[in-house]
């Protein structure tokens, strides 16, 4: 399978190396394309069967808008979820108070 990994930082490089070790052909989409496997974002997307974004959160929509219509057909972004709050601790013990599961010391 041809997979485009948008982003060439630590996360993108690690994902790409792992996917390559599993037999996939990986093309990296980069702001500064250099080398045979590093293309501009649009070329990486249009040359691949699957697109993985490994971009900083604030950059994702900008890159997808830059790529244009081809990206909107190939990519989807997850909905933002609110972060889960850890259980409150009791002042006397410092241990988490009873969780919704009814147990103490709930790991989160």
C-alpha positions as MATLAB code, in Angstrom:
seq = 'XXXXXXXXXXXXXXXXXXXXXXXXXXXXXXXXXXXXXXXXXXXXXXXXXXXXXXXXXXXXXXXXXXXXXXXXXXXXXXXXXXXXXXXXXXXXXXXXXXXXXXXXXXXX';
ca = [
       0.000    0.000    0.000;
       1.220    3.522   -0.764;
       0.969    5.680    2.357;
       1.601    9.416    2.599;
       2.844   10.653    5.961;
       2.404   14.402    6.189;
       5.138   15.638    8.485;
       8.782   14.703    8.762;
       9.419   15.387   12.441;
       9.898   12.792   15.160;
       6.359   11.414   14.925;
       6.182   11.353   11.117;
       9.638    9.800   10.759;
       8.873    7.124   13.350;
       5.516    6.263   11.776;
       7.052    6.148    8.312;
       9.904    3.888    9.405;
       7.484    1.501   11.099;
       5.169    1.407    8.076;
       8.143    0.797    5.765;
       9.301   -2.088    7.971;
       5.849   -3.617    7.492;
       6.227   -3.589    3.706;
       4.390   -0.376    2.819;
       5.709    2.259    0.446;
       5.874    5.549    2.364;
       6.004    8.992    0.810;
       6.586   11.898    3.149;
       4.793   15.194    2.598;
       7.029   18.033    3.692;
       7.256   21.831    3.583;
      10.841   21.365    2.417;
      10.851   18.308    0.142;
      14.306   16.828   -0.409;
      15.114   13.365   -1.635;
      13.159   10.749   -3.554;
      10.710    9.862   -0.748;
      10.060   13.466    0.386;
       7.543   15.339   -1.720;
       5.471   18.450   -1.324;
       2.219   17.802    0.540;
      -0.020   17.771   -2.557;
       2.182   15.318   -4.486;
       2.417   12.963   -1.512;
      -1.388   12.954   -1.088;
      -2.189   12.438   -4.767;
       0.363    9.607   -5.056;
      -0.930    7.587   -2.111;
      -3.769    5.267   -1.148;
      -3.834    6.386    2.488;
      -2.844    9.652    4.182;
      -1.612    9.980    7.765;
      -1.133   13.410    9.296;
       1.763   13.792   11.707;
       1.636   17.561   11.801;
       1.342   19.908   14.759;
      -2.354   20.379   15.530;
      -2.370   24.041   14.569;
      -0.896   23.282   11.127;
      -3.224   20.504    9.949;
      -6.065   22.608    8.549;
      -3.649   25.059    6.917;
      -1.857   22.245    5.103;
      -5.143   20.633    4.021;
      -6.387   23.983    2.705;
      -3.078   24.455    0.877;
      -3.421   21.052   -0.775;
      -6.985   21.784   -1.846;
      -9.808   19.550   -3.039;
      -7.644   16.445   -3.439;
      -6.895   16.549    0.286;
     -10.522   16.873    1.307;
     -11.354   13.714   -0.638;
      -8.381   11.836    0.813;
      -8.193   13.070    4.397;
     -10.458   13.493    7.341;
      -9.668   15.076   10.679;
     -11.014   13.708   13.958;
     -13.418   15.716   16.061;
     -11.851   17.448   19.019;
     -12.727   15.713   22.264;
     -12.651   17.365   25.638;
      -9.889   16.064   27.913;
     -10.846   13.581   30.602;
     -10.507   14.933   34.106;
      -8.671   12.835   36.689;
     -10.628   12.025   39.862;
     -10.358   14.528   42.693;
      -8.232   13.501   45.669;
      -9.434   13.595   49.255;
      -7.575   16.120   51.416;
      -6.790   13.673   54.238;
      -5.153   10.881   52.231;
      -4.207   12.370   48.878;
      -5.717    9.278   47.255;
      -8.296    9.703   44.526;
     -11.824    9.822   45.856;
     -14.331    7.223   44.730;
     -14.585    7.153   40.988;
     -17.680    6.534   38.946;
     -16.710    2.840   39.089;
     -16.879    2.808   42.867;
     -13.230    1.967   43.510;
     -10.435    3.889   45.185;
      -7.080    4.450   43.560;
      -8.456    4.523   40.033;
      -5.562    4.739   37.557;
      -5.977    7.255   34.785;
];
